[in-house]
């Protein structure tokens, strides 16, 4: 009986940890490229020491640029960080328009990284004008969300890039890096800002 209770407690802790990790999203390391040596990118952090990040052979590179409300079109794969409204709709805080190569990423409706906020990843429908800006219905497997995108929402767009685009001085974000035995980090994905943007 005691073993069953213990196993149940351990399982509950593991489930709680998994849920917490899922709600907090991916681990992201941000900084400015200091120098590049082959596959290793040296990052200067806003606070803390420089970090050496080794890109995997098939690491994905994406550029991130500012976009406008007019860029949110029907059929685009988007991710929307939003706050629930009293009428059951969502009000966008941040909208990400993904590249065609990223279609399907993060699909679904889940908690976001701000208290009470949500993240919806799916296909955008035809925008409808409203008093609050534009309302877009985002559909995903198992559901849909109506999201108002006002003029205060931050909108950005991903474009497929390559290692040749990575230059000293660019702001970058490294997703889910793994620490190697020598202390360097290894990454399968890196985003860089276009036009001075911080990804």
TORPA-4810 file (N, C-alpha, C, O; in nm, 3 decimals):
<nodes>
NODE_1_0.083_-0.120_0.000_0.000_0.000_0.000_0.087_0.125_0.000_0.061_0.221_-0.073_X
NODE_2_0.192_0.122_0.085_0.281_0.236_0.094_0.353_0.260_-0.038_0.375_0.374_-0.078_X
NODE_3_0.392_0.146_-0.107_0.460_0.158_-0.237_0.369_0.221_-0.340_0.413_0.302_-0.421_X
NODE_4_0.241_0.182_-0.338_0.145_0.237_-0.434_0.128_0.387_-0.414_0.121_0.463_-0.510_X
NODE_5_0.123_0.428_-0.287_0.110_0.571_-0.256_0.233_0.646_-0.303_0.222_0.755_-0.359_X
NODE_6_0.352_0.585_-0.279_0.478_0.647_-0.320_0.486_0.661_-0.471_0.523_0.766_-0.523_X
NODE_7_0.449_0.551_-0.542_0.451_0.557_-0.688_0.354_0.662_-0.740_0.384_0.733_-0.837_X
NODE_8_0.238_0.672_-0.677_0.139_0.771_-0.717_0.192_0.912_-0.698_0.169_1.000_-0.781_X
NODE_9_0.263_0.934_-0.586_0.319_1.066_-0.557_0.426_1.104_-0.659_0.430_1.217_-0.707_X
NODE_10_0.514_1.006_-0.692_0.620_1.030_-0.790_0.560_1.063_-0.926_0.605_1.155_-0.994_X
NODE_11_0.457_0.985_-0.965_0.391_1.008_-1.094_0.327_1.146_-1.098_0.334_1.216_-1.199_X
NODE_12_0.265_1.186_-0.988_0.201_1.318_-0.982_0.304_1.428_-0.997_0.280_1.528_-1.064_X
NODE_13_0.421_1.410_-0.932_0.528_1.511_-0.942_0.581_1.521_-1.084_0.606_1.631_-1.134_X
NODE_14_0.598_1.405_-1.150_0.647_1.405_-1.288_0.548_1.473_-1.381_0.587_1.549_-1.469_X
NODE_15_0.419_1.444_-1.362_0.317_1.506_-1.445_0.313_1.657_-1.423_0.297_1.734_-1.518_X
NODE_16_0.328_1.698_-1.298_0.327_1.841_-1.267_0.446_1.911_-1.331_0.433_2.021_-1.385_X
NODE_17_0.563_1.846_-1.325_0.684_1.904_-1.385_0.669_1.915_-1.536_0.708_2.015_-1.596_X
NODE_18_0.613_1.810_-1.597_0.593_1.810_-1.742_0.496_1.920_-1.784_0.519_1.991_-1.882_X
NODE_19_0.387_1.934_-1.707_0.288_2.037_-1.737_0.348_2.176_-1.723_0.325_2.264_-1.806_X
NODE_20_0.426_2.196_-1.616_0.489_2.326_-1.594_0.584_2.360_-1.708_0.587_2.474_-1.755_X
NODE_21_0.662_2.261_-1.752_0.757_2.284_-1.862_0.683_2.319_-1.989_0.725_2.407_-2.064_X
NODE_22_0.571_2.250_-2.013_0.494_2.276_-2.135_0.435_2.416_-2.133_0.431_2.483_-2.236_X
NODE_23_0.389_2.461_-2.014_0.328_2.592_-2.005_0.430_2.704_-2.019_0.398_2.811_-2.071_X
NODE_24_0.552_2.681_-1.974_0.655_2.783_-1.983_0.717_2.789_-2.122_0.788_2.885_-2.153_X
NODE_25_0.693_2.690_-2.205_0.742_2.691_-2.342_0.890_2.657_-2.351_0.949_2.611_-2.254_X
NODE_26_0.948_2.680_-2.468_1.088_2.642_-2.490_1.185_2.731_-2.413_1.154_2.845_-2.380_X
NODE_27_1.304_2.675_-2.386_1.410_2.755_-2.326_1.474_2.837_-2.437_1.511_2.782_-2.541_X
NODE_28_1.488_2.966_-2.415_1.543_3.055_-2.518_1.660_3.133_-2.461_1.649_3.194_-2.355_X
NODE_29_1.772_3.132_-2.532_1.889_3.211_-2.496_1.903_3.323_-2.598_1.912_3.297_-2.719_X
NODE_30_1.905_3.448_-2.550_1.914_3.563_-2.641_2.045_3.637_-2.622_2.104_3.637_-2.514_X
NODE_31_2.091_3.700_-2.729_2.213_3.778_-2.722_2.245_3.841_-2.856_2.166_3.835_-2.950_X
NODE_32_2.363_3.901_-2.864_2.412_3.962_-2.988_2.534_3.886_-3.034_2.620_3.851_-2.953_X
NODE_33_2.542_3.858_-3.163_2.658_3.783_-3.215_2.784_3.868_-3.200_2.792_3.979_-3.251_X
NODE_34_2.882_3.812_-3.130_3.011_3.877_-3.111_3.105_3.837_-3.223_3.169_3.922_-3.286_X
NODE_35_3.114_3.706_-3.249_3.197_3.656_-3.358_3.150_3.516_-3.397_3.077_3.451_-3.324_X
NODE_36_3.195_3.473_-3.515_3.158_3.341_-3.566_3.285_3.268_-3.607_3.368_3.322_-3.680_X
NODE_37_3.299_3.146_-3.559_3.416_3.063_-3.591_3.365_2.928_-3.638_3.337_2.840_-3.557_X
NODE_38_3.353_2.910_-3.769_3.299_2.786_-3.823_3.154_2.771_-3.784_3.070_2.856_-3.816_X
NODE_39_3.123_2.661_-3.714_2.986_2.635_-3.671_2.957_2.692_-3.532_2.847_2.677_-3.481_X
NODE_40_3.057_2.756_-3.471_3.041_2.810_-3.336_3.014_2.960_-3.340_3.089_3.037_-3.398_X
NODE_41_2.904_2.999_-3.275_2.864_3.139_-3.268_2.886_3.188_-3.125_2.833_3.129_-3.031_X
NODE_42_2.962_3.295_-3.110_2.985_3.353_-2.977_2.882_3.462_-2.953_2.871_3.558_-3.030_X
NODE_43_2.804_3.446_-2.844_2.697_3.540_-2.813_2.733_3.628_-2.695_2.783_3.581_-2.593_X
NODE_44_2.706_3.757_-2.711_2.724_3.852_-2.602_2.587_3.875_-2.541_2.497_3.928_-2.607_X
NODE_45_2.571_3.836_-2.415_2.442_3.852_-2.348_2.427_3.991_-2.290_2.526_4.060_-2.263_X
NODE_46_2.302_4.033_-2.270_2.278_4.163_-2.208_2.333_4.165_-2.067_2.383_4.267_-2.019_X
NODE_47_2.323_4.050_-1.999_2.378_4.035_-1.864_2.438_3.896_-1.854_2.372_3.797_-1.887_X
NODE_48_2.562_3.888_-1.810_2.626_3.757_-1.799_2.740_3.742_-1.898_2.761_3.829_-1.983_X
NODE_49_2.812_3.631_-1.888_2.928_3.609_-1.973_2.889_3.576_-2.117_2.774_3.542_-2.146_X
NODE_50_2.987_3.585_-2.207_2.965_3.542_-2.345_2.938_3.393_-2.348_2.989_3.318_-2.264_X
NODE_51_2.858_3.350_-2.444_2.826_3.208_-2.458_2.871_3.158_-2.594_2.856_3.227_-2.695_X
NODE_52_2.926_3.038_-2.596_2.964_2.974_-2.722_2.854_2.876_-2.760_2.822_2.785_-2.684_X
NODE_53_2.796_2.896_-2.877_2.687_2.811_-2.923_2.730_2.741_-3.052_2.760_2.807_-3.152_X
NODE_54_2.734_2.609_-3.049_2.769_2.532_-3.166_2.642_2.490_-3.238_2.555_2.425_-3.180_X
NODE_55_2.632_2.528_-3.365_2.515_2.491_-3.444_2.530_2.350_-3.498_2.635_2.313_-3.551_X
NODE_56_2.425_2.271_-3.485_2.427_2.137_-3.541_2.438_2.143_-3.693_2.408_2.245_-3.754_X
NODE_57_2.481_2.031_-3.753_2.501_2.028_-3.898_2.377_2.072_-3.975_2.387_2.143_-4.075_X
NODE_58_2.259_2.031_-3.927_2.135_2.064_-3.997_2.053_2.166_-3.917_1.930_2.164_-3.921_X
NODE_59_2.121_2.253_-3.846_2.052_2.354_-3.767_1.966_2.444_-3.856_2.009_2.484_-3.965_X
NODE_60_1.845_2.475_-3.810_1.755_2.561_-3.886_1.781_2.706_-3.850_1.798_2.741_-3.733_X
NODE_61_1.784_2.791_-3.952_1.809_2.934_-3.933_1.689_3.011_-3.989_1.650_2.991_-4.104_X
NODE_62_1.633_3.099_-3.906_1.519_3.179_-3.949_1.545_3.326_-3.919_1.598_3.360_-3.814_X
NODE_63_1.507_3.412_-4.013_1.509_3.555_-3.990_1.376_3.599_-3.935_1.272_3.541_-3.968_X
NODE_64_1.377_3.702_-3.852_1.253_3.755_-3.794_1.248_3.905_-3.824_1.341_3.979_-3.792_X
NODE_65_1.139_3.947_-3.887_1.126_4.088_-3.921_0.990_4.142_-3.878_0.896_4.066_-3.853_X
NODE_66_0.982_4.274_-3.869_0.855_4.337_-3.834_0.755_4.319_-3.949_0.793_4.319_-4.066_X
NODE_67_0.630_4.304_-3.913_0.525_4.288_-4.013_0.409_4.379_-3.975_0.408_4.440_-3.868_X
NODE_68_0.311_4.385_-4.064_0.194_4.470_-4.042_0.068_4.386_-4.038_0.068_4.269_-4.075_X
NODE_69_-0.040_4.448_-3.993_-0.168_4.379_-3.985_-0.211_4.327_-4.123_-0.276_4.223_-4.133_X
NODE_70_-0.174_4.399_-4.227_-0.211_4.358_-4.363_-0.140_4.230_-4.406_-0.182_4.165_-4.502_X
NODE_71_-0.034_4.192_-4.334_0.039_4.068_-4.366_-0.030_3.944_-4.311_0.002_3.832_-4.350_X
NODE_72_-0.125_3.964_-4.220_-0.201_3.852_-4.164_-0.314_3.818_-4.261_-0.419_3.883_-4.261_X
NODE_73_-0.291_3.718_-4.344_-0.386_3.684_-4.450_-0.444_3.545_-4.429_-0.388_3.463_-4.356_X
NODE_74_-0.554_3.519_-4.495_-0.618_3.388_-4.487_-0.524_3.280_-4.536_-0.457_3.295_-4.638_X
NODE_75_-0.519_3.170_-4.460_-0.436_3.056_-4.499_-0.298_3.057_-4.439_-0.226_2.958_-4.450_X
NODE_76_-0.257_3.169_-4.376_-0.124_3.175_-4.313_-0.125_3.092_-4.185_-0.226_3.083_-4.116_X
NODE_77_-0.009_3.032_-4.155_0.007_2.964_-4.026_0.060_3.067_-3.927_0.169_3.120_-3.945_X
NODE_78_-0.018_3.095_-3.822_0.021_3.199_-3.728_0.017_3.149_-3.584_-0.047_3.049_-3.552_X
NODE_79_0.087_3.222_-3.499_0.082_3.198_-3.356_0.043_3.329_-3.290_0.102_3.433_-3.319_X
NODE_80_-0.057_3.327_-3.203_-0.106_3.450_-3.141_-0.105_3.439_-2.989_-0.174_3.355_-2.931_X
NODE_81_-0.026_3.526_-2.927_-0.030_3.540_-2.782_-0.140_3.640_-2.750_-0.139_3.751_-2.805_X
NODE_82_-0.233_3.605_-2.664_-0.350_3.691_-2.643_-0.402_3.684_-2.500_-0.361_3.600_-2.421_X
NODE_83_-0.495_3.775_-2.470_-0.564_3.775_-2.341_-0.712_3.749_-2.364_-0.773_3.811_-2.451_X
NODE_84_-0.771_3.657_-2.286_-0.914_3.629_-2.299_-0.998_3.752_-2.266_-0.965_3.830_-2.176_X
NODE_85_-1.109_3.770_-2.340_-1.200_3.882_-2.320_-1.332_3.831_-2.260_-1.362_3.712_-2.269_X
NODE_86_-1.410_3.921_-2.198_-1.536_3.881_-2.134_-1.634_3.809_-2.226_-1.713_3.725_-2.182_X
NODE_87_-1.630_3.841_-2.358_-1.724_3.779_-2.451_-1.676_3.643_-2.502_-1.741_3.583_-2.588_X
NODE_88_-1.562_3.596_-2.449_-1.510_3.465_-2.489_-1.409_3.471_-2.601_-1.348_3.369_-2.635_X
NODE_89_-1.390_3.588_-2.660_-1.290_3.603_-2.766_-1.153_3.628_-2.704_-1.138_3.630_-2.582_X
NODE_90_-1.054_3.646_-2.789_-0.917_3.674_-2.743_-0.871_3.807_-2.804_-0.906_3.838_-2.917_X
NODE_91_-0.792_3.884_-2.729_-0.734_4.007_-2.782_-0.584_3.987_-2.797_-0.515_3.957_-2.699_X
NODE_92_-0.534_4.003_-2.919_-0.394_3.974_-2.948_-0.298_4.071_-2.881_-0.320_4.192_-2.878_X
NODE_93_-0.191_4.016_-2.826_-0.079_4.094_-2.773_0.034_4.090_-2.876_0.099_4.191_-2.904_X
NODE_94_0.056_3.970_-2.929_0.167_3.948_-3.022_0.124_3.845_-3.126_0.065_3.742_-3.092_X
NODE_95_0.153_3.872_-3.252_0.119_3.781_-3.361_0.246_3.744_-3.436_0.324_3.831_-3.474_X
NODE_96_0.266_3.614_-3.457_0.379_3.566_-3.535_0.327_3.497_-3.660_0.246_3.405_-3.653_X
NODE_97_0.375_3.543_-3.776_0.341_3.480_-3.903_0.457_3.387_-3.939_0.568_3.433_-3.965_X
NODE_98_0.431_3.258_-3.942_0.537_3.161_-3.967_0.562_3.145_-4.117_0.475_3.173_-4.199_X
NODE_99_0.681_3.098_-4.150_0.713_3.067_-4.290_0.644_2.936_-4.328_0.600_2.861_-4.241_X
NODE_100_0.636_2.909_-4.458_0.572_2.786_-4.506_0.642_2.663_-4.449_0.578_2.560_-4.426_X
NODE_101_0.774_2.673_-4.427_0.851_2.560_-4.375_0.815_2.527_-4.231_0.847_2.419_-4.182_X
NODE_102_0.749_2.621_-4.161_0.714_2.601_-4.020_0.567_2.565_-4.000_0.520_2.556_-3.886_X
NODE_103_0.495_2.544_-4.107_0.353_2.512_-4.094_0.333_2.390_-4.004_0.398_2.287_-4.022_X
NODE_104_0.244_2.403_-3.908_0.216_2.294_-3.814_0.284_2.309_-3.680_0.250_2.238_-3.586_X
NODE_105_0.383_2.401_-3.670_0.458_2.415_-3.545_0.366_2.462_-3.432_0.287_2.556_-3.450_X
NODE_106_0.377_2.397_-3.317_0.306_2.439_-3.197_0.155_2.439_-3.205_0.089_2.512_-3.132_X
NODE_107_0.098_2.357_-3.293_-0.046_2.363_-3.317_-0.128_2.344_-3.189_-0.099_2.257_-3.107_X
NODE_108_-0.231_2.427_-3.176_-0.323_2.411_-3.063_-0.345_2.539_-2.985_-0.298_2.647_-3.022_X
NODE_109_-0.420_2.525_-2.877_-0.458_2.635_-2.789_-0.410_2.600_-2.648_-0.450_2.498_-2.593_X
NODE_110_-0.326_2.685_-2.590_-0.263_2.652_-2.462_-0.227_2.779_-2.383_-0.235_2.889_-2.437_X
NODE_111_-0.186_2.764_-2.257_-0.141_2.881_-2.181_-0.014_2.940_-2.242_0.068_2.868_-2.300_X
NODE_112_0.001_3.072_-2.229_0.120_3.141_-2.280_0.207_3.181_-2.162_0.183_3.136_-2.050_X
NODE_113_0.310_3.266_-2.187_0.407_3.296_-2.082_0.374_3.418_-1.997_0.460_3.466_-1.923_X
NODE_114_0.253_3.471_-2.007_0.210_3.579_-1.919_0.090_3.532_-1.838_0.010_3.453_-1.888_X
NODE_115_0.076_3.577_-1.713_-0.036_3.531_-1.631_-0.171_3.551_-1.700_-0.204_3.662_-1.742_X
NODE_116_-0.248_3.443_-1.710_-0.381_3.450_-1.767_-0.387_3.454_-1.918_-0.496_3.454_-1.975_X
NODE_117_-0.271_3.458_-1.985_-0.270_3.470_-2.131_-0.275_3.334_-2.200_-0.257_3.230_-2.136_X
NODE_118_-0.300_3.337_-2.330_-0.312_3.215_-2.408_-0.224_3.223_-2.534_-0.184_3.331_-2.576_X
NODE_119_-0.195_3.107_-2.592_-0.125_3.100_-2.719_-0.206_3.011_-2.812_-0.240_2.898_-2.777_X
NODE_120_-0.236_3.061_-2.931_-0.310_2.984_-3.031_-0.226_2.974_-3.157_-0.191_3.076_-3.217_X
NODE_121_-0.193_2.853_-3.199_-0.120_2.829_-3.323_-0.210_2.753_-3.418_-0.261_2.646_-3.385_X
NODE_122_-0.229_2.808_-3.536_-0.315_2.742_-3.633_-0.324_2.822_-3.762_-0.242_2.911_-3.787_X
NODE_123_-0.422_2.791_-3.842_-0.442_2.856_-3.972_-0.537_2.974_-3.959_-0.645_2.960_-3.902_X
NODE_124_-0.496_3.088_-4.010_-0.581_3.207_-4.002_-0.687_3.205_-4.110_-0.663_3.163_-4.223_X
NODE_125_-0.807_3.251_-4.072_-0.914_3.264_-4.169_-0.911_3.403_-4.230_-0.817_3.479_-4.208_X
NODE_126_-1.013_3.437_-4.305_-1.021_3.571_-4.366_-1.049_3.675_-4.258_-1.149_3.665_-4.187_X
NODE_127_-0.961_3.777_-4.244_-0.984_3.879_-4.142_-1.114_3.956_-4.164_-1.150_3.986_-4.278_X
NODE_128_-1.183_3.987_-4.055_-1.309_4.063_-4.061_-1.289_4.192_-3.983_-1.243_4.189_-3.869_X
NODE_129_-1.323_4.305_-4.044_-1.307_4.434_-3.977_-1.406_4.446_-3.861_-1.521_4.402_-3.870_X
NODE_130_-1.360_4.507_-3.752_-1.446_4.530_-3.636_-1.405_4.659_-3.567_-1.307_4.722_-3.607_X
NODE_131_-1.477_4.698_-3.464_-1.444_4.821_-3.392_-1.312_4.807_-3.317_-1.250_4.907_-3.282_X
NODE_132_-1.268_4.684_-3.293_-1.143_4.659_-3.219_-1.026_4.629_-3.311_-0.922_4.581_-3.266_X
NODE_133_-1.041_4.657_-3.440_-0.935_4.625_-3.536_-0.985_4.519_-3.631_-1.091_4.534_-3.692_X
NODE_134_-0.910_4.412_-3.644_-0.953_4.300_-3.727_-0.972_4.177_-3.641_-0.895_4.153_-3.547_X
NODE_135_-1.073_4.100_-3.672_-1.097_3.975_-3.602_-1.062_3.861_-3.696_-1.111_3.853_-3.808_X
NODE_136_-0.975_3.772_-3.647_-0.932_3.657_-3.727_-0.969_3.529_-3.653_-0.944_3.517_-3.533_X
NODE_137_-1.028_3.435_-3.723_-1.056_3.305_-3.665_-0.938_3.213_-3.695_-0.905_3.189_-3.810_X
NODE_138_-0.876_3.163_-3.589_-0.760_3.075_-3.603_-0.807_2.932_-3.574_-0.856_2.904_-3.465_X
NODE_139_-0.792_2.844_-3.671_-0.837_2.705_-3.654_-0.720_2.611_-3.637_-0.612_2.631_-3.693_X
NODE_140_-0.743_2.508_-3.557_-0.642_2.406_-3.529_-0.716_2.276_-3.506_-0.838_2.274_-3.497_X
NODE_141_-0.643_2.167_-3.496_-0.708_2.038_-3.474_-0.787_2.040_-3.345_-0.732_2.059_-3.237_X
NODE_142_-0.917_2.020_-3.357_-1.001_2.014_-3.238_-1.065_2.143_-3.195_-1.136_2.146_-3.095_X
NODE_143_-1.042_2.253_-3.269_-1.107_2.377_-3.226_-1.068_2.499_-3.306_-0.998_2.491_-3.406_X
NODE_144_-1.117_2.614_-3.258_-1.086_2.742_-3.321_-1.101_2.853_-3.217_-1.170_2.836_-3.116_X
NODE_145_-1.035_2.965_-3.242_-1.044_3.081_-3.154_-1.065_3.206_-3.238_-1.002_3.223_-3.343_X
NODE_146_-1.155_3.294_-3.192_-1.173_3.424_-3.257_-1.083_3.523_-3.185_-1.093_3.541_-3.064_X
NODE_147_-0.995_3.588_-3.261_-0.894_3.676_-3.201_-0.899_3.814_-3.265_-0.889_3.828_-3.387_X
NODE_148_-0.916_3.918_-3.181_-0.915_4.057_-3.228_-0.771_4.106_-3.230_-0.700_4.099_-3.129_X
NODE_149_-0.728_4.155_-3.345_-0.592_4.208_-3.359_-0.603_4.358_-3.376_-0.640_4.407_-3.483_X
NODE_150_-0.570_4.431_-3.271_-0.578_4.578_-3.273_-0.447_4.641_-3.316_-0.348_4.571_-3.339_X
NODE_151_-0.445_4.775_-3.325_-0.324_4.845_-3.368_-0.209_4.837_-3.268_-0.094_4.866_-3.303_X
NODE_152_-0.239_4.799_-3.144_-0.134_4.790_-3.042_-0.064_4.653_-3.041_0.034_4.635_-2.969_X
NODE_153_-0.113_4.558_-3.119_-0.052_4.424_-3.121_0.080_4.426_-3.196_0.093_4.490_-3.301_X
NODE_154_0.178_4.357_-3.142_0.308_4.345_-3.210_0.298_4.232_-3.313_0.255_4.121_-3.280_X
NODE_155_0.338_4.260_-3.434_0.329_4.160_-3.541_0.467_4.138_-3.602_0.536_4.233_-3.637_X
NODE_156_0.505_4.013_-3.614_0.635_3.979_-3.672_0.619_3.862_-3.768_0.520_3.790_-3.766_X
NODE_157_0.721_3.845_-3.852_0.714_3.743_-3.956_0.847_3.669_-3.965_0.954_3.728_-3.957_X
NODE_158_0.837_3.536_-3.981_0.955_3.453_-4.001_0.984_3.437_-4.150_0.893_3.426_-4.232_X
NODE_159_1.113_3.436_-4.183_1.156_3.402_-4.319_1.268_3.299_-4.307_1.347_3.304_-4.212_X
NODE_160_1.275_3.208_-4.402_1.379_3.105_-4.398_1.514_3.169_-4.429_1.528_3.242_-4.527_X
NODE_161_1.613_3.142_-4.345_1.747_3.197_-4.366_1.850_3.087_-4.376_1.816_2.969_-4.390_X
NODE_162_1.977_3.125_-4.369_2.087_3.030_-4.374_2.200_3.081_-4.285_2.194_3.193_-4.235_X
NODE_163_2.302_2.999_-4.267_2.415_3.040_-4.182_2.487_3.162_-4.240_2.548_3.239_-4.166_X
NODE_164_2.479_3.178_-4.371_2.544_3.293_-4.435_2.483_3.425_-4.389_2.545_3.530_-4.400_X
NODE_165_2.360_3.419_-4.336_2.293_3.541_-4.289_2.342_3.584_-4.151_2.320_3.699_-4.111_X
NODE_166_2.407_3.495_-4.080_2.451_3.526_-3.943_2.578_3.610_-3.947_2.680_3.567_-4.000_X
NODE_167_2.571_3.730_-3.890_2.682_3.825_-3.890_2.700_3.885_-3.751_2.604_3.895_-3.675_X
NODE_168_2.824_3.926_-3.716_2.845_3.995_-3.589_2.756_4.118_-3.578_2.739_4.192_-3.675_X
NODE_169_2.701_4.139_-3.460_2.615_4.254_-3.436_2.467_4.224_-3.443_2.385_4.303_-3.396_X
NODE_170_2.430_4.110_-3.502_2.289_4.075_-3.512_2.235_4.024_-3.379_2.305_3.954_-3.305_X
NODE_171_2.111_4.061_-3.350_2.043_4.005_-3.233_1.992_3.866_-3.271_1.935_3.847_-3.379_X
NODE_172_2.013_3.769_-3.183_1.970_3.632_-3.212_1.901_3.569_-3.092_1.916_3.614_-2.978_X
NODE_173_1.826_3.464_-3.120_1.762_3.383_-3.016_1.790_3.237_-3.048_1.766_3.192_-3.159_X
NODE_174_1.841_3.164_-2.949_1.873_3.023_-2.965_1.771_2.941_-2.887_1.751_2.964_-2.768_X
NODE_175_1.707_2.846_-2.955_1.598_2.769_-2.893_1.644_2.633_-2.842_1.709_2.556_-2.912_X
NODE_176_1.607_2.606_-2.717_1.634_2.477_-2.652_1.778_2.428_-2.670_1.799_2.316_-2.717_X
NODE_177_1.877_2.510_-2.634_2.016_2.463_-2.647_2.048_2.353_-2.547_1.992_2.348_-2.438_X
NODE_178_2.137_2.264_-2.587_2.181_2.156_-2.499_2.326_2.181_-2.459_2.409_2.219_-2.541_X
NODE_179_2.354_2.161_-2.330_2.489_2.187_-2.281_2.579_2.067_-2.307_2.545_1.954_-2.271_X
NODE_180_2.695_2.092_-2.370_2.792_1.987_-2.400_2.890_1.973_-2.284_2.899_2.063_-2.200_X
NODE_181_2.964_1.861_-2.278_3.059_1.839_-2.168_3.163_1.950_-2.151_3.208_1.975_-2.040_X
NODE_182_3.201_2.017_-2.262_3.302_2.123_-2.252_3.243_2.258_-2.211_3.315_2.358_-2.206_X
NODE_183_3.113_2.261_-2.182_3.050_2.384_-2.137_2.986_2.466_-2.247_2.909_2.559_-2.218_X
NODE_184_3.014_2.434_-2.373_2.951_2.506_-2.482_2.807_2.457_-2.499_2.769_2.352_-2.447_X
NODE_185_2.729_2.533_-2.573_2.592_2.496_-2.599_2.578_2.447_-2.743_2.650_2.493_-2.832_X
NODE_186_2.487_2.355_-2.765_2.461_2.304_-2.899_2.316_2.334_-2.934_2.227_2.314_-2.852_X
NODE_187_2.293_2.381_-3.056_2.157_2.421_-3.093_2.118_2.367_-3.229_2.200_2.353_-3.319_X
NODE_188_1.988_2.336_-3.240_1.932_2.288_-3.367_1.854_2.398_-3.437_1.806_2.378_-3.548_X
NODE_189_1.842_2.515_-3.372_1.768_2.626_-3.431_1.818_2.759_-3.376_1.844_2.772_-3.257_X
NODE_190_1.831_2.857_-3.466_1.869_2.991_-3.425_1.790_3.092_-3.509_1.777_3.076_-3.630_X
NODE_191_1.739_3.195_-3.444_1.668_3.303_-3.513_1.753_3.429_-3.508_1.819_3.456_-3.408_X
NODE_192_1.751_3.506_-3.616_1.823_3.634_-3.616_1.727_3.746_-3.654_1.635_3.727_-3.733_X
NODE_193_1.752_3.864_-3.596_1.666_3.978_-3.623_1.703_4.047_-3.753_1.821_4.060_-3.786_X
NODE_194_1.603_4.090_-3.826_1.623_4.166_-3.950_1.585_4.311_-3.925_1.482_4.340_-3.865_X
NODE_195_1.670_4.402_-3.972_1.640_4.545_-3.953_1.650_4.590_-3.810_1.577_4.680_-3.768_X
NODE_196_1.741_4.530_-3.734_1.760_4.570_-3.595_1.662_4.509_-3.498_1.665_4.541_-3.379_X
NODE_197_1.575_4.422_-3.546_1.475_4.362_-3.457_1.539_4.260_-3.362_1.634_4.190_-3.399_X
NODE_198_1.486_4.254_-3.241_1.530_4.155_-3.143_1.432_4.037_-3.148_1.316_4.053_-3.110_X
NODE_199_1.476_3.918_-3.194_1.385_3.806_-3.207_1.344_3.746_-3.073_1.267_3.650_-3.069_X
</nodes>
